[in-house]
Each structure stands twice: as C-alpha cells, then as structure tokens.
Amino acid sequence: MGFKAIIFDLDGVICFTDEYHYLAWKATADSIGVPFDRTVNNRLRGVSRMESLDIILEKCTHPLSITEKEVLADQKNRQYQDYLRRMTTDDLPTEVKETLDGLRQKGLRLAVGSSSKNTPLILHQIGLDGYFDAVADGNGVKRSKPAPDVFLLAAELLKIDPADCLVVEDAVSGAQAAHAAGMKAACVGDAAQNQAGDYNMGSIRELLELV
C-alpha cells in the first residue's frame, strides 16, 4: 500500500478502557441525577472530555456554569485515573504487541494519535512508555476528533507526509478525523462494523497483511 507510518488510536485499539470510562462517567452522572447508560456512553467514543460531558448534560434539567462543568469533568477524570492506575502489562493484548512488533520489523514508523490527555499514563501502565516513534494526544491539540488535529500532529512529529500515514481506529469519529487529515483509515470494532474505514478489519492482526 506504500504507507510509511501507522498512527494508532489508543483506547479501543491498543488497549481497552471503555469500561473504566463508563463507570467513571456513570458515577459522575449519578452524582447530579442525570440518566446515563451504555447507549449514551457509546456516543462518547473518540470525543474529548468536555464534549463528552456536554453530551451527558443533554438530559440535565437545569443549566450548569462553565465552572460547574469543569468540576464535574475533573471529578470524572480522577475516578477514571484511579482505574487506569490499576492497569498492568496484562492489559496489553498479545495480538496487539505482536502486530506492533511485526509492523516495526517491516520498517514502518509507529505513532499514537489519541484525544485522551491520559495517554502518557496509559502507555506507562501497559508497558509501552517510549515504544512509539511519536505520541500525539489531547495534551497537544485543542480540537478533538472528528477534527484532524491529533493525526496531523502525529504526522508532523514523525516528519512524514499525511498521505503516507495509515490511521487505525475503532471510532467512526476517528475514521472521519483520519480522512479529514488526508489519511487512509483501517478500522476495527464499532467503526469497522459501520464500514467507516478504507479497510474494515475483524482483527488488528490484519494490518500485517495490509502493509
């Protein structure tokens, strides 16, 4: 396919922290009496923390100030981080690590492109701290997916043209962000089921056949 670099979303691709997000958001929503379930939670895939909160607050019966929203977002993040600190290298699936190593052996550059500001913590916990050639995350961009910013930043850090980068995503918004960045998208999970990618895979291992 001629790709020079692969940029991976983190949550839902490299590792799986969906349940931690759900539990932390559920506790936050419960604290203000706002209904929250897994259907709403699914809308938060690939979306920034504050934008996720706005989605949850659609069912709030009274408006909240910016300060009140920030308090809630911080509350959610503290609970989420508590869960993340319990993660270990066992939370890095074997097929993911084998795929990453296989891609590296093919001479491809590897990067992370995630909206999460917790990316450094997660990578450290699962044993991938320092593994990637570049890490672009929510700490370096203001606009989250489907804006292309985080993927364009990853390409800039890699010093590789966006057109030579392949993005791996599990969220439809992530695939949209890849396309907005001028990149192809290889999708797994929810995004693959929705045929959002240029390549829709049943397993991340299929990357080794694509490149």
N, C-alpha and C positions, 0 to 999 in steps of 0.2 A: 504493500500500500504506500510505501515511501515515507512513512512517518519517522521523525527524528526523536520525538519525545511523547511520553504518555503522561497526562495530568489526571490524577485521581481525586475524585471527591472522597471525603473521609468516612463520614457516618453513613452506613448502608452499603459501602463498597469495600473499604479496607477493614473496618470493624463495625460492630452493630451496637449502638447505644440508644436505639429507638425507645426501648422500654424505660430507660432512665429518663429520657426526655418526657415521656408520657407521665411517669409517676411524679416528676417534679412539677410539670405543668398542672397536673390534676390537683396536687396539693395546693398550688397557688390559686387555681380557680375556686377550689373548695373554700379557701380562706376568705373569699369575698362573695361567696354564694352564687357563683356563675356556673351554669351547667357545662360540663366538659366530658367528652367521650372520645373513643378511638377514631370515630369518623372525623371529628374536628381535628384531632391530632394528626391525621393523615394529610390535612391541608397545610401543615407546618413544615413539611419536608423541604429542605433546601432554603428555608426562609429565615431571615435574621431574627434575633431575639425580640426586638421591639416590634417588628412587623408581625411576628407570631402572637405577641400579646394583643395587638390590635385586632387580630382575627378572633382571639378568645373573647375579647371585650365586646364583640358584636352582640353578644347576648346579655351584656351588662345593662341593667335598668337605669343606671344613673351615670353621668359623665365623670371621668376621672381627670385630675390635673396631670400635667406632664411629670411633676414631682411624684405624685402617687403612682403613676405608671412606672417610673424609674425604680421606686421602692419595690414594686411587685416583680419587676424584671430581675432585680438584684436578689430578691428572695428566691426566685426560681433558680437562678444560676448557682447560688450557694448550695441548694439542695442537689442540683444536678452534679456539681463538682464533688460533693460528698460521695455520690455513686461512682463517679469516674475514678476517684482515688482508690476504689476497691478493685479496679481493673488490674489485670496482670498480663503477662505474655501469653497466657492461655486464651485470652480474648482476641488474639490474632489468629484467624483461621489458617490451618496448614495450607490449604489450596491458595490462599491469598499470598502467603510468604513464598511459596514455590513459584507462583506466577510472577511475582515481582522479581525474584532471583532469575527466572528464565528470561524475562524481558531485558534485564541488565546484561545477561550473558549474550544477548543479541546486539548489544551495543547501544540500546536506547537510553535516553536520559529520562529520569523519572521525577515527577513532582506531585505535590498535593495542592489542590485548589478547593478550599473549603470556606464556607461562610462563617464557620464556628470560630469564636475567639478562644475556645478551649482547645484548639488544635495542638498547641505545644504540649499541654498536659496529657492529652490522649496519646499522642505519639510516644511520649516518655513512658507512660504506663504500659503500653503494649510492646515496648522494646524496639521501636522504630525511630527513636530520637537520633538524628544525624544520618539516617539511612538515605533520605531523598536528596536529590541534587538541588531542589528548591522547594520552599514551602510558602505558599500564598494563602492567607486566611483572613478572617474578619478583623484582625488587628491592623491589616494594611490597606483595607478598602472601606469606603463608606457605603456603597450600594451593594446589596446582596443580590443573589440570583433571583430572577432571570436576567439581571444586568450582567454584562460580560466581564466586569472589572476584575474579579478574582482570577479568572483564567488568563486575561491579558497580562495581569501582574506576574503570574506564573511563567508565562512565555518570556516576559521581559527579564525576569530573574535568570531564566535558563539561557537567555540570549539566542532564542530560536524563534523563527517566524511563526505566527499563529497558524498559518496554513499547514505547517509541518507538524502540528501538535494534534494528538487524539485525546479527547476527554472521555473518562469513564465515569458514568453517573447512574444513580438509581432513582433520581427525582426528575419529573417532567420539567420543572423549572430549571434544573441543572442542564438538561439537554438543550433547552431554549437559550440558556446563557452561553453554552458552547457554540451554538450556531450564530448567536449574536457576535461572538468573538471571531468568527470566521474559521471555526474549527469543526472537525467531524466529531460525532458523539457515538460511543459504544455504550449501550445501556444494559443494565441488569435490573432485576426486581420490578418495582412498580412502573418505572419508565419503559422498561422492555415490554411489559405487558400492555402498555399503552402505545407501543410502536413509535416511541418518541425519538429513537436514535437512528443514525445511519446504519448501525449494526445493532441488532437486538439479540442479546445473548441469554442463554439459560444458565451459564456459569462464567465466572471471571476467567476460568482456565481457557476459554475460547479465544482470549486475547492472543495467546501464543500462536494461534492459527491465523489470526488476522494480520499480524505484522511480520 
